[in-house]
Amino acid sequence: MNYATIKKRDIANGIGVRVSLFVSGCTHHCRNCFNKETWDFSYGEKFTKDTENLILEHLSPNFVNGLSLLGGEPFEVKNQEVLVHFLKKVKEKYPDKDIWCYTGYLFDKELLEESRARCEYTDEMLSYIDILVDGRYIEEQRDITLQFRGSKNQRVIDVKRSLVTGEVVLWDKLKK
Protein backbone atom coordinates (compact mmCIF):
# COMPACT_ATOMS: atom_id res chain seq x y z
CA MET A 1 0.00 0.00 0.00
CA ASN A 2 1.09 3.55 -0.67
CA TYR A 3 0.14 6.70 1.18
CA ALA A 4 -0.05 10.30 0.04
CA THR A 5 0.69 12.10 3.29
CA ILE A 6 0.63 11.98 7.07
CA LYS A 7 -0.61 14.99 9.00
CA LYS A 8 1.03 14.99 12.41
CA ARG A 9 -1.46 17.45 13.93
CA ASP A 10 -4.86 17.66 12.22
CA ILE A 11 -7.96 19.34 13.65
CA ALA A 12 -10.25 19.07 10.61
CA ASN A 13 -10.87 15.32 10.26
CA GLY A 14 -12.40 14.31 13.58
CA ILE A 15 -12.72 15.48 17.15
CA GLY A 16 -9.70 17.11 18.76
CA VAL A 17 -6.10 16.90 17.65
CA ARG A 18 -5.48 13.91 15.41
CA VAL A 19 -2.88 12.17 13.33
CA SER A 20 -4.26 11.71 9.81
CA LEU A 21 -3.11 9.14 7.27
CA PHE A 22 -4.11 9.76 3.66
CA VAL A 23 -3.83 6.44 1.81
CA SER A 24 -3.40 6.13 -1.95
CA GLY A 25 -5.81 4.39 -4.27
CA CYS A 26 -9.47 5.10 -4.95
CA THR A 27 -11.82 3.77 -7.61
CA HIS A 28 -14.78 6.05 -6.76
CA HIS A 29 -13.45 9.04 -8.71
CA CYS A 30 -15.99 11.48 -7.24
CA ARG A 31 -16.49 14.60 -9.33
CA ASN A 32 -14.48 17.53 -7.90
CA CYS A 33 -12.76 15.32 -5.33
CA PHE A 34 -10.48 17.45 -3.14
CA ASN A 35 -7.72 14.82 -3.33
CA LYS A 36 -7.65 13.52 -6.93
CA GLU A 37 -3.94 12.69 -6.86
CA THR A 38 -4.69 9.91 -4.35
CA TRP A 39 -6.85 8.00 -6.86
CA ASP A 40 -3.64 6.40 -8.15
CA PHE A 41 -2.64 3.36 -6.05
CA SER A 42 1.03 4.09 -6.85
CA TYR A 43 0.92 7.72 -5.71
CA GLY A 44 3.09 8.79 -2.79
CA GLU A 45 5.34 6.59 -0.71
CA LYS A 46 5.31 2.95 0.39
CA PHE A 47 3.66 2.29 3.75
CA THR A 48 6.37 0.46 5.70
CA LYS A 49 7.15 -0.59 9.27
CA ASP A 50 9.00 2.74 9.60
CA THR A 51 5.80 4.54 8.53
CA GLU A 52 3.82 2.61 11.15
CA ASN A 53 6.34 3.47 13.83
CA LEU A 54 6.31 7.14 12.87
CA ILE A 55 2.51 7.31 13.14
CA LEU A 56 2.55 5.42 16.45
CA GLU A 57 5.09 7.94 17.74
CA HIS A 58 2.93 10.87 16.54
CA LEU A 59 -0.03 9.35 18.41
CA SER A 60 1.85 9.17 21.72
CA PRO A 61 1.23 12.66 23.21
CA ASN A 62 -1.72 12.81 25.60
CA PHE A 63 -3.23 15.78 23.73
CA VAL A 64 -3.65 13.67 20.56
CA ASN A 65 -7.19 12.26 20.50
CA GLY A 66 -6.68 9.63 17.83
CA LEU A 67 -6.08 8.56 14.26
CA SER A 68 -8.04 9.50 11.14
CA LEU A 69 -7.87 7.46 7.91
CA LEU A 70 -8.63 9.22 4.65
CA GLY A 71 -7.67 8.87 1.06
CA GLY A 72 -7.81 7.83 -1.48
CA GLU A 73 -10.00 5.10 -0.09
CA PRO A 74 -9.06 3.12 3.03
CA PHE A 75 -11.62 0.41 2.21
CA GLU A 76 -10.25 -0.42 -1.23
CA VAL A 77 -9.50 -4.15 -1.04
CA LYS A 78 -5.86 -3.44 -1.93
CA ASN A 79 -5.53 -1.23 1.18
CA GLN A 80 -7.43 -3.27 3.75
CA GLU A 81 -4.82 -5.98 4.39
CA VAL A 82 -2.17 -3.45 5.38
CA LEU A 83 -4.55 -1.19 7.29
CA VAL A 84 -6.21 -3.92 9.36
CA HIS A 85 -2.86 -5.02 10.82
CA PHE A 86 -1.85 -1.42 11.46
CA LEU A 87 -5.18 -0.53 13.13
CA LYS A 88 -4.80 -3.54 15.41
CA LYS A 89 -1.42 -2.19 16.54
CA VAL A 90 -2.89 1.27 17.12
CA LYS A 91 -5.71 -0.12 19.28
CA GLU A 92 -3.33 -2.36 21.25
CA LYS A 93 -0.90 0.47 21.97
CA TYR A 94 -3.49 3.24 22.44
CA PRO A 95 -6.81 1.68 23.51
CA ASP A 96 -8.17 5.05 24.70
CA LYS A 97 -7.57 6.86 21.41
CA ASP A 98 -10.29 6.72 18.79
CA ILE A 99 -10.05 5.87 15.11
CA TRP A 100 -12.04 7.76 12.50
CA CYS A 101 -12.28 6.60 8.89
CA TYR A 102 -13.58 8.38 5.82
CA THR A 103 -14.92 6.14 3.05
CA GLY A 104 -16.95 6.51 -0.11
CA TYR A 105 -18.48 3.10 0.53
CA LEU A 106 -21.79 2.87 2.38
CA PHE A 107 -21.46 1.18 5.77
CA ASP A 108 -24.67 -0.85 5.64
CA LYS A 109 -24.93 -1.52 1.91
CA GLU A 110 -21.31 -2.01 0.82
CA LEU A 111 -19.14 -2.70 3.85
CA LEU A 112 -21.49 -5.06 5.69
CA GLU A 113 -23.03 -6.69 2.61
CA GLU A 114 -21.51 -8.37 -0.43
CA SER A 115 -19.81 -5.74 -2.59
CA ARG A 116 -16.53 -4.95 -4.31
CA ALA A 117 -15.28 -3.51 -1.00
CA ARG A 118 -15.84 -6.65 1.08
CA CYS A 119 -12.97 -9.02 1.65
CA GLU A 120 -11.57 -11.18 4.42
CA TYR A 121 -10.31 -8.06 6.29
CA THR A 122 -13.40 -5.82 6.20
CA ASP A 123 -15.13 -6.99 9.39
CA GLU A 124 -11.96 -6.89 11.46
CA MET A 125 -11.07 -3.46 10.09
CA LEU A 126 -14.52 -2.17 11.04
CA SER A 127 -14.07 -3.60 14.56
CA TYR A 128 -11.16 -1.18 15.15
CA ILE A 129 -12.96 1.91 13.82
CA ASP A 130 -14.96 4.09 16.19
CA ILE A 131 -16.43 6.65 13.79
CA LEU A 132 -17.04 6.12 10.07
CA VAL A 133 -17.90 8.95 7.71
CA ASP A 134 -19.47 7.13 4.77
CA GLY A 135 -20.78 7.92 1.31
CA ARG A 136 -19.24 9.33 -1.81
CA TYR A 137 -18.76 13.05 -2.13
CA ILE A 138 -21.56 14.41 -4.32
CA GLU A 139 -20.85 17.87 -5.69
CA GLU A 140 -24.56 18.72 -6.06
CA GLN A 141 -25.05 18.05 -2.32
CA ARG A 142 -22.01 20.03 -1.18
CA ASP A 143 -22.59 21.92 2.05
CA ILE A 144 -19.72 23.74 3.76
CA THR A 145 -21.73 24.08 6.99
CA LEU A 146 -21.69 20.33 7.64
CA GLN A 147 -19.45 19.08 10.41
CA PHE A 148 -16.80 16.52 9.31
CA ARG A 149 -18.27 15.91 5.85
CA GLY A 150 -18.53 17.60 2.49
CA SER A 151 -21.93 16.64 1.10
CA LYS A 152 -25.39 16.10 2.62
CA ASN A 153 -25.56 12.41 1.68
CA GLN A 154 -22.58 11.53 3.88
CA ARG A 155 -23.21 10.12 7.35
CA VAL A 156 -21.16 10.19 10.55
CA ILE A 157 -21.69 6.72 12.02
CA ASP A 158 -20.96 5.34 15.48
CA VAL A 159 -19.52 2.03 14.29
CA LYS A 160 -19.37 0.29 17.69
CA ARG A 161 -23.05 0.97 18.46
CA SER A 162 -24.08 0.14 14.89
CA LEU A 163 -22.36 -3.25 15.01
CA VAL A 164 -24.05 -4.06 18.33
CA THR A 165 -27.56 -3.01 17.26
CA GLY A 166 -27.34 -4.26 13.67
CA GLU A 167 -28.62 -0.88 12.45
CA VAL A 168 -26.89 2.34 11.42
CA VAL A 169 -26.50 4.51 14.51
CA LEU A 170 -25.50 8.06 13.71
CA TRP A 171 -22.90 9.64 15.94
CA ASP A 172 -24.80 11.75 18.47
CA LYS A 173 -22.17 14.41 19.10
CA LEU A 174 -22.67 16.37 15.87
CA LYS A 175 -23.75 20.00 16.11
CA LYS A 176 -27.47 20.25 15.46
Disulfide bonds with the S-S distance in Angstrom:
none
